Amino acid sequence: MRDRLLEVREFDRICCAPDCGDGYCYLPERAFRDLKDLVRSSAGDGSRADALEILRLGYRRGVGDVISVGSHVGLIQTRSGWQVEILPKLDLGVDDGNAQTKRVFLRMLRSMRDFPCKSLDDADLRVGQMPLYEVFVGMYLQEARALVKRGIRSAYVTREDNLGFCKGKLMVGEHVRQNSAHAERFFVRHDEYLADRPENRLVKSTLLLLRATTTSSRNQREARQVLAHFEAVSPSSNYQRDFSRVVTDRSMRDYDSLMRWSKVFLVGESFTAFSGTDSARALLFPMERVFESYVAQQLKKALADLGWEVTAQDRGYYLFDVPRQFALRPDVVVTRGDGSRVVLDTKWKRLVDNPRVNYGISQADMYQMYAYAKKYGTPEVWLLYPTCPEIPDGAGASFYGNDGVSVRLFFVDVAQIERSMAALRDVLCAKVAG
């Protein structure tokens, strides 16, 4: 697998020229062509308008065609069998071949509400040494094994059979057509309590696919062991029809994660509109959302014992009240016990240590924070960025306005998230004490 694996980071550039030099990641021509086809086909599809935010096709003199990576991370599988892993650009201070980056990234993924696996065991899956595809396969198998332990669900299934005894309802017309010369048989419609239901058919189809595509001996063994529990279940013959028949009530909650993963593996559904084509398949995550979700989750934990209300993606205000238009949705709103509020917005962007360009903070972001301050009636608004070595903590930490509004910066170390959130908690508590 690793001889057909390319690991890149956000904002890296990919080319197919072996001698393109430093600053470029090399991908063999056939795999590069598949990736180009994916970019072109997606860029022309209005339903996948975010394609240009993920991969951008360009040209460099002396290099040729170049694919630039955006701020979406995850996995792309090409038709030629190559896998392109896009990892977040983290500054961890270690050089272990991306192992620690993968571990941090997967911890961040688990914070997302729509991520289908919350019980990832980093050590058990050896995520640092495994390709992302094998990690995702391992996640599915982990969920499938947990389902088997809890018990596979059965349901009454209506069947029509030509039996040697009468059972259920006799289908007179069909009985006459088939049994005019066989008085000993009965064509009947009857119900049986079987495990052969849509959810289990989809799980079995996914297990069969993963067993055939994984190159990990451990995952292959796990897939075979779990499949043994689905012997009485037939593989799905029509994915879309079976997905449309999936039951989503409380009794089937154990299948929620598996159904989400099955859509990823069987029909190519991804977490962005950029889900792939016949030439390639993508499983990508926007880092802006991942960072936002991770910070909100960890900040709630850090403030849990204070009794403060922490709301993610608050929808309480609009930029214009008459009519109510342009909803304001800050990433996190903290309401203290005394009623004072703090608005925090996360930005997955690397700042620069240069006050002449406002440290790389966009003007639009500042306008947005000012609107939050006015609508939420608070002078405390924060912009949260990931740490980067180019700018030390505290540089340009605050911006003050004559009307009492201040925008403060805070740098989050995603590899040491608990320590970062503890430091942010101390600042927020000190404001109250002051």
C-alpha positions as CSV (number, residue, x, y, z in Angstrom):
1,M,0.0,0.0,0.0
2,R,2.7,2.5,1.0
3,D,4.3,2.2,-2.4
4,R,1.1,3.7,-3.9
5,L,0.6,6.3,-1.2
6,L,1.3,10.0,-1.3
7,E,1.2,12.0,1.9
8,V,0.8,15.8,1.5
9,R,-0.2,18.7,3.7
10,E,-2.6,21.5,3.3
11,F,-1.5,24.0,0.7
12,D,1.1,21.6,-0.8
13,R,1.6,21.4,-4.6
14,I,1.5,18.2,-6.5
15,C,3.2,17.6,-9.9
16,C,4.0,14.6,-12.2
17,A,7.5,15.7,-13.1
18,P,10.1,13.7,-11.2
19,D,12.7,16.5,-11.3
20,C,10.3,19.3,-10.4
21,G,12.5,20.2,-7.4
22,D,11.8,21.2,-3.8
23,G,8.4,22.6,-2.9
24,Y,6.5,20.0,-4.9
25,C,5.1,16.5,-4.2
26,Y,5.6,14.0,-6.9
27,L,2.7,11.7,-8.2
28,P,3.2,9.3,-11.1
29,E,1.7,10.5,-14.4
30,R,-1.3,8.0,-14.5
31,A,-2.4,8.8,-10.9
32,F,-1.8,12.5,-11.6
33,R,-4.0,12.3,-14.6
34,D,-6.8,10.7,-12.6
35,L,-6.5,13.4,-10.0
36,K,-6.7,16.1,-12.8
37,D,-9.8,14.4,-14.2
38,L,-11.4,14.6,-10.8
39,V,-10.7,18.3,-10.4
40,R,-12.0,19.1,-13.9
41,S,-15.2,17.1,-13.6
42,S,-16.0,18.5,-10.1
43,A,-15.2,22.1,-11.0
44,G,-17.8,22.0,-13.8
45,D,-20.5,20.6,-11.5
46,G,-22.6,23.2,-9.7
47,S,-23.5,20.7,-7.0
48,R,-19.9,20.3,-6.1
49,A,-18.9,24.0,-6.1
50,D,-16.4,23.5,-3.3
51,A,-14.0,21.5,-5.6
52,L,-11.9,24.6,-6.3
53,E,-11.5,25.1,-2.5
54,I,-10.1,21.6,-2.2
55,L,-7.9,21.1,-5.2
56,R,-6.9,23.7,-7.8
57,L,-5.3,23.0,-11.2
58,G,-2.7,25.3,-12.5
59,Y,0.5,25.5,-14.5
60,R,4.1,26.4,-13.6
61,R,6.8,27.2,-16.2
62,G,9.4,24.5,-16.0
63,V,7.2,22.2,-14.0
64,G,4.0,21.7,-16.1
65,D,0.6,21.1,-14.7
66,V,0.4,21.5,-10.9
67,I,-2.4,20.6,-8.5
68,S,-2.6,22.8,-5.4
69,V,-4.1,21.5,-2.3
70,G,-6.6,23.6,-0.3
71,S,-7.7,23.4,3.4
72,H,-9.6,20.2,3.2
73,V,-8.0,17.1,4.7
74,G,-8.6,13.4,4.3
75,L,-8.2,10.8,1.6
76,I,-8.5,10.6,-2.2
77,Q,-8.4,7.3,-4.0
78,T,-7.6,7.3,-7.7
79,R,-8.7,4.8,-10.3
80,S,-5.1,3.7,-10.8
81,G,-5.0,2.5,-7.2
82,W,-3.0,5.4,-5.7
83,Q,-4.1,7.0,-2.5
84,V,-3.5,10.7,-1.8
85,E,-3.6,11.5,1.9
86,I,-4.1,15.2,2.7
87,L,-3.1,16.0,6.3
88,P,-3.5,19.2,8.2
89,K,-0.6,21.6,8.5
90,L,0.2,21.4,12.2
91,D,3.2,22.7,14.0
92,L,3.9,19.9,16.5
93,G,7.6,20.4,17.0
94,V,8.3,16.7,16.2
95,D,9.4,14.9,13.0
96,D,7.9,11.4,13.1
97,G,6.8,11.0,9.5
98,N,3.3,12.5,10.1
99,A,2.4,9.9,12.8
100,Q,1.6,12.5,15.4
101,T,-0.3,14.7,12.9
102,K,-2.6,11.8,12.1
103,R,-3.3,11.1,15.7
104,V,-4.2,14.7,16.4
105,F,-6.3,15.0,13.2
106,L,-8.3,11.9,14.1
107,R,-8.9,13.2,17.6
108,M,-10.2,16.4,16.1
109,L,-12.5,14.4,13.7
110,R,-14.2,12.7,16.6
111,S,-15.5,16.0,17.8
112,M,-17.6,16.5,14.7
113,R,-21.3,15.8,15.1
114,D,-21.7,14.0,11.8
115,F,-18.5,12.0,12.0
116,P,-19.6,8.4,12.2
117,C,-17.2,6.9,14.7
118,K,-16.7,8.3,18.2
119,S,-15.0,5.3,19.8
120,L,-11.7,5.4,18.0
121,D,-8.9,3.8,20.0
122,D,-5.7,5.5,18.7
123,A,-3.3,3.0,20.2
124,D,-5.4,0.0,19.1
125,L,-5.6,1.1,15.5
126,R,-1.9,2.3,15.4
127,V,-3.1,5.3,13.5
128,G,0.3,6.9,13.3
129,Q,1.7,4.0,11.2
130,M,-1.4,3.2,9.1
131,P,-2.6,4.8,5.9
132,L,-5.8,6.8,6.5
133,Y,-7.8,4.4,4.4
134,E,-6.8,1.5,6.6
135,V,-7.7,3.6,9.7
136,F,-11.1,4.3,8.3
137,V,-11.6,0.6,7.5
138,G,-10.5,-0.2,11.0
139,M,-13.1,2.2,12.4
140,Y,-15.8,0.5,10.4
141,L,-14.8,-3.0,11.6
142,Q,-14.6,-1.7,15.2
143,E,-18.2,-0.5,14.9
144,A,-19.4,-3.7,13.2
145,R,-17.8,-5.8,16.0
146,A,-19.5,-3.7,18.6
147,L,-22.8,-4.3,16.8
148,V,-22.3,-8.0,16.7
149,K,-21.7,-8.0,20.5
150,R,-24.9,-6.1,21.1
151,G,-26.8,-8.3,18.7
152,I,-27.8,-8.1,15.1
153,R,-31.3,-6.9,14.6
154,S,-33.9,-9.0,12.9
155,A,-37.3,-8.1,11.5
156,Y,-40.4,-9.7,10.0
157,V,-39.8,-10.1,6.3
158,T,-42.7,-10.9,3.9
159,R,-41.8,-13.8,1.6
160,E,-43.6,-15.6,-1.2
161,D,-42.7,-19.4,-1.5
162,N,-44.0,-22.5,-3.1
163,L,-44.0,-24.8,0.0
164,G,-45.0,-28.4,0.7
165,F,-47.3,-27.1,3.4
166,C,-49.7,-24.2,3.8
167,K,-48.3,-21.3,5.8
168,G,-49.7,-17.8,6.0
169,K,-51.9,-16.6,3.1
170,L,-52.6,-18.8,0.0
171,M,-52.0,-16.8,-3.2
172,V,-54.7,-18.4,-5.2
173,G,-53.8,-17.1,-8.7
174,E,-50.1,-18.0,-8.5
175,H,-51.0,-21.3,-6.7
176,V,-53.2,-22.3,-9.6
177,R,-50.5,-21.3,-12.2
178,Q,-47.7,-23.1,-10.6
179,N,-49.3,-26.1,-8.9
180,S,-52.0,-27.3,-11.3
181,A,-50.1,-30.6,-11.5
182,H,-48.7,-30.5,-7.9
183,A,-51.6,-30.8,-5.5
184,E,-49.0,-31.4,-2.7
185,R,-47.6,-27.9,-2.9
186,F,-48.9,-24.4,-1.8
187,F,-47.9,-21.0,-3.1
188,V,-48.2,-18.8,-0.1
189,R,-47.2,-15.4,1.3
190,H,-46.0,-15.4,4.8
191,D,-43.9,-13.5,7.3
192,E,-40.6,-14.7,8.8
193,Y,-38.5,-13.2,11.5
194,L,-35.1,-12.8,9.8
195,A,-31.8,-10.9,10.0
196,D,-32.0,-10.5,6.2
197,R,-33.1,-6.8,6.4
198,P,-31.8,-3.7,4.5
199,E,-29.4,-2.6,7.3
200,N,-27.7,-5.9,7.6
201,R,-27.5,-6.4,3.8
202,L,-25.7,-3.1,3.6
203,V,-23.3,-4.0,6.4
204,K,-22.5,-7.3,4.8
205,S,-21.9,-5.6,1.4
206,T,-19.5,-3.1,3.1
207,L,-17.7,-5.9,4.9
208,L,-17.2,-7.8,1.7
209,L,-15.9,-4.7,-0.1
210,L,-13.5,-3.9,2.7
211,R,-12.2,-7.4,2.9
212,A,-11.4,-7.2,-0.8
213,T,-9.8,-3.8,-0.8
214,T,-7.9,-3.6,2.5
215,T,-4.2,-4.5,2.4
216,S,-3.9,-4.8,6.2
217,S,-3.7,-8.4,7.4
218,R,-5.3,-7.3,10.6
219,N,-8.2,-5.7,8.9
220,Q,-8.7,-8.7,6.6
221,R,-8.8,-11.0,9.6
222,E,-11.3,-8.7,11.4
223,A,-13.5,-8.6,8.3
224,R,-13.6,-12.4,8.0
225,Q,-14.4,-12.8,11.7
226,V,-17.3,-10.3,11.6
227,L,-18.7,-11.6,8.3
228,A,-19.1,-15.0,10.0
229,H,-22.0,-13.5,12.0
230,F,-23.8,-12.4,8.8
231,E,-24.0,-15.8,7.1
232,A,-27.8,-15.7,7.1
233,V,-27.8,-12.3,5.5
234,S,-27.6,-11.8,1.7
235,P,-25.5,-9.0,0.3
236,S,-27.4,-5.9,-1.0
237,S,-28.3,-6.1,-4.7
238,N,-29.4,-2.5,-4.8
239,Y,-27.6,-0.1,-2.5
240,Q,-29.9,2.9,-3.1
241,R,-33.1,0.9,-2.6
242,D,-31.8,-0.6,0.7
243,F,-30.5,2.8,1.9
244,S,-34.0,4.2,1.3
245,R,-35.5,1.4,3.5
246,V,-33.1,1.9,6.4
247,V,-35.1,2.3,9.7
248,T,-33.9,5.3,11.8
249,D,-35.9,4.9,15.0
250,R,-34.6,4.4,18.5
251,S,-34.5,0.6,18.2
252,M,-32.0,0.9,15.3
253,R,-29.7,3.5,16.9
254,D,-26.8,0.9,17.0
255,Y,-26.7,1.1,13.2
256,D,-26.4,4.9,12.8
257,S,-22.6,5.0,12.5
258,L,-22.4,1.9,10.3
259,M,-25.0,3.3,7.9
260,R,-23.1,6.6,7.6
261,W,-19.9,4.7,6.9
262,S,-21.6,2.3,4.5
263,K,-22.7,5.3,2.4
264,V,-19.1,6.4,2.3
265,F,-17.7,3.1,1.2
266,L,-20.5,1.8,-1.0
267,V,-21.8,4.9,-2.8
268,G,-19.0,7.4,-2.3
269,E,-20.9,9.8,-0.1
270,S,-18.4,12.1,1.6
271,F,-18.4,14.9,4.2
272,T,-18.2,17.6,1.5
273,A,-19.9,18.0,-1.9
274,F,-16.6,16.9,-3.4
275,S,-17.3,13.1,-3.2
276,G,-15.6,11.9,-6.3
277,T,-16.4,10.4,-9.7
278,D,-15.8,7.1,-11.5
279,S,-12.2,8.2,-11.8
280,A,-11.6,8.7,-8.1
281,R,-13.2,8.8,-4.7
282,A,-12.8,11.3,-2.0
283,L,-13.3,11.3,1.8
284,L,-12.5,14.9,2.8
285,F,-13.2,17.2,5.7
286,P,-13.1,21.0,5.8
287,M,-10.5,21.9,8.4
288,E,-12.4,25.1,9.2
289,R,-15.3,23.0,10.5
290,V,-13.1,20.4,12.1
291,F,-11.2,23.1,14.1
292,E,-14.4,24.9,15.1
293,S,-16.0,21.7,16.3
294,Y,-12.9,20.6,18.3
295,V,-12.5,23.9,20.0
296,A,-16.2,24.1,20.9
297,Q,-16.2,20.6,22.3
298,Q,-13.0,21.1,24.4
299,L,-14.1,24.6,25.7
300,K,-17.4,23.1,26.9
301,K,-15.4,20.5,28.9
302,A,-13.0,23.2,30.3
303,L,-15.9,25.4,31.5
304,A,-18.2,22.6,32.6
305,D,-17.8,23.0,36.4
306,L,-18.4,26.8,36.3
307,G,-22.1,26.5,35.5
308,W,-21.7,28.8,32.5
309,E,-23.8,28.3,29.4
310,V,-21.7,27.4,26.3
311,T,-23.5,27.5,23.0
312,A,-22.0,26.4,19.7
313,Q,-23.3,27.9,16.4
314,D,-25.7,30.3,18.3
315,R,-28.6,31.5,16.2
316,G,-30.1,34.2,18.4
317,Y,-29.4,37.3,16.3
318,Y,-29.6,38.7,12.8
319,L,-27.7,41.5,11.3
320,F,-31.0,43.2,10.4
321,D,-34.1,42.8,12.5
322,V,-36.7,44.2,10.1
323,P,-36.9,42.0,8.2
324,R,-34.9,39.3,9.9
325,Q,-32.1,38.7,7.5
326,F,-28.5,37.7,7.5
327,A,-28.3,35.4,10.5
328,L,-25.3,35.8,12.8
329,R,-23.9,32.5,13.9
330,P,-20.7,32.8,16.0
331,D,-18.9,29.6,16.6
332,V,-19.2,29.8,20.4
333,V,-21.1,32.0,22.8
334,V,-20.3,31.8,26.5
335,T,-22.8,33.3,29.0
336,R,-21.4,33.6,32.5
337,G,-23.3,33.4,35.7
338,D,-23.6,37.2,36.0
339,G,-25.2,37.4,32.6
340,S,-22.2,38.8,30.7
341,R,-21.4,37.2,27.4
342,V,-18.3,36.4,25.4
343,V,-18.4,35.7,21.7
344,L,-15.6,33.5,20.2
345,D,-15.0,32.6,16.6
346,T,-12.5,30.1,15.3
347,K,-10.4,30.7,12.2
348,W,-8.3,27.9,10.7
349,K,-5.6,30.2,9.3
350,R,-1.9,30.8,10.0
351,L,-1.2,34.3,11.0
352,V,2.0,36.1,10.3
353,D,4.2,38.2,12.6
354,N,3.8,41.4,10.7
355,P,1.6,44.2,12.1
356,R,1.8,46.1,8.8
357,V,-0.5,43.5,7.2
358,N,-2.6,43.2,10.4
359,Y,-0.9,39.9,11.2
360,G,-2.8,38.3,8.2
361,I,-6.3,38.9,9.8
362,S,-8.8,39.6,7.2
363,Q,-10.8,42.8,7.2
364,A,-14.0,40.8,6.7
365,D,-13.3,38.8,9.9
366,M,-12.9,42.0,11.9
367,Y,-16.2,43.4,10.5
368,Q,-17.8,40.1,11.5
369,M,-16.5,40.3,15.1
370,Y,-17.6,44.0,15.4
371,A,-21.2,42.9,14.3
372,Y,-21.1,40.2,17.0
373,A,-20.1,42.7,19.6
374,K,-22.9,45.1,18.8
375,K,-25.7,42.5,18.3
376,Y,-24.8,40.5,21.4
377,G,-24.2,43.6,23.5
378,T,-20.7,42.6,24.7
379,P,-17.3,44.2,24.5
380,E,-15.7,40.8,24.7
381,V,-15.1,39.1,21.4
382,W,-12.3,36.7,20.6
383,L,-10.7,35.3,17.4
384,L,-9.2,31.9,18.0
385,Y,-6.4,30.8,15.6
386,P,-4.1,27.7,15.6
387,T,-0.6,28.3,16.9
388,C,2.2,28.8,14.5
389,P,5.9,29.4,15.1
390,E,6.0,32.6,13.1
391,I,4.0,34.5,15.6
392,P,4.6,34.3,19.4
393,D,1.7,34.2,21.8
394,G,0.6,37.7,22.7
395,A,1.8,39.5,19.6
396,G,-0.9,41.8,18.5
397,A,-3.2,40.1,21.0
398,S,-5.8,42.9,21.2
399,F,-7.5,45.5,19.1
400,Y,-9.4,48.3,20.9
401,G,-12.1,50.6,19.6
402,N,-13.2,54.0,20.9
403,D,-16.7,52.6,21.6
404,G,-15.4,50.0,24.1
405,V,-15.4,47.0,21.7
406,S,-12.2,45.0,21.8
407,V,-11.2,42.0,19.7
408,R,-8.7,39.8,21.3
409,L,-6.7,37.0,19.8
410,F,-6.0,33.6,21.3
411,F,-3.8,30.8,19.9
412,V,-4.9,27.2,20.2
413,D,-2.4,24.4,20.3
414,V,-4.5,21.5,19.0
415,A,-1.9,19.0,20.0
416,Q,-2.2,20.3,23.6
417,I,-5.8,21.2,23.5
418,E,-6.5,20.7,27.2
419,R,-3.7,23.0,28.2
420,S,-4.9,25.7,25.7
421,M,-8.5,25.6,26.9
422,A,-7.3,25.8,30.5
423,A,-5.4,28.9,29.7
424,L,-8.4,30.4,27.9
425,R,-10.6,29.5,30.9
426,D,-8.2,31.4,33.2
427,V,-8.5,34.5,31.0
428,L,-12.2,34.4,30.9
429,C,-12.4,33.9,34.7
430,A,-9.9,36.6,35.4
431,K,-12.2,39.0,33.5
432,V,-15.0,38.3,35.9
433,A,-12.7,38.6,38.9
434,G,-11.4,41.9,37.6
